[in-house]
């Protein structure tokens, strides 16, 4: 985007916010000539009790206009719903009454959405955004303004002037104005803070509030894709005698407090789940279970998908495909041969029932497997002995066994997403899964004796 285009976007916002009647060229030349730290008192010639498009009686605390509060509430509901589905949001602390400048660490494009979901609706948060990136075309500008409550600020020349001209009236109207003092997304650490946000707060007589964001870099990494991860927000107390260094120190202290607690066991299992070894493990488990292995593939998914939900979809698909493939191999092994593979945790009654169902329904009998409790390997063996055609068997198995594995795997993946804030309890979860599966196996086997 050219400098003229960026400046045009800024001039339009100033006109909407202040009623500025200067030409674009005049506004640009005045901004370029103004020193960064300069804060003249005649930026807004209207009375201080009539700013930001709303009136307020003298002596009363400013409050954003009702329509802006409604818009803030809608944004908050929208982003909270999104974050619920991507791992959850935990917020501690709240903003002071009246306008304030919020300074936060910046490591992800998700930071703005998280802050809009976390900060109080009563302050109708507005966010300073890079004009050369977020406002360089009409579509991006519209999305950024509507969903992110953002206004443009130039990153190279005139940025402080933009803050004063646009954010000043917002602060005096009772808004919380979010500024990322690092100026850009960090690379794994909190960078130096620029002083523009502090000067903005001091010149407008509002407090500076430090806020720490944890988990956004994992949720939406820089130059990466969205992946499930829990996010935590800590809102600190307003700073006394703020400067850039004390603001950065306050954010770092809050960041240390909101680091999520996790289980070492879960982290190790998650590393396995996202690797090719985890994929191979699930595939081998599912394939051999269709032949002889006694433990269901869902048991492996219950551990791996919850530990690393971002790998849940590929693990689930791998399990479903491998299980059907194992059933096809079992069908071929038992067709016209005397092969009799060991099938522990099965009973004679299971084989008899499966044999009768396949004798009367053919390959369609496998549709009873998900609900009957009879292992898939029993149906595959009896189908092979009955000479069921391979093509029909694969089709029916995919619709029955494959569908069940996919359904269970997706539910477990969603469970892993929704429970990320409680990852420290993963060892207890493993104990629960072990006990539950053991009890289920015992119940099924006893019912088929």
Secondary structure, 3 states (H helix, E strand, C coil): CCHHHHHHHHHHHHHHHHCCCCCHHHHHHHHHHCCCCCCCCCCCCCCCCEECCEECCCCCCCCCCHHHHHHHHHHHHHHHHHHHHCCCEEEECCCCCCCEEEEECCCCCHHHHHHHHHCCHHHCCEEEEEHHHHCCCHHHHHHHHHHHCEEEECCCCCHHHHHHHHHHHHHHCCCEEEECCCCCCCCCCCCCCCCHHHHHHHHHCCEEEEEEEECHHHHECCCCCECCCCEEEEEEEECCCCCHHHHHHHHHHHHHHCCCCCCHHHHHHHHHHCCHHHHHHHHHHHHHHCCCCCCCHHHHHHHHHHHCHHHHHHHHHHHHHHHHHHHHHHHHHHCCCCCCCCCCCCCHHHHHHHHHHHHHHHHHHHHHHHHHCCCHHHHHHHHHHCCCCHHHHHHHHHHHHHHHHHHHHHHHHHHHHHCHHHHHHHHHHHHHHHHHHHHHHHHHHHHCC
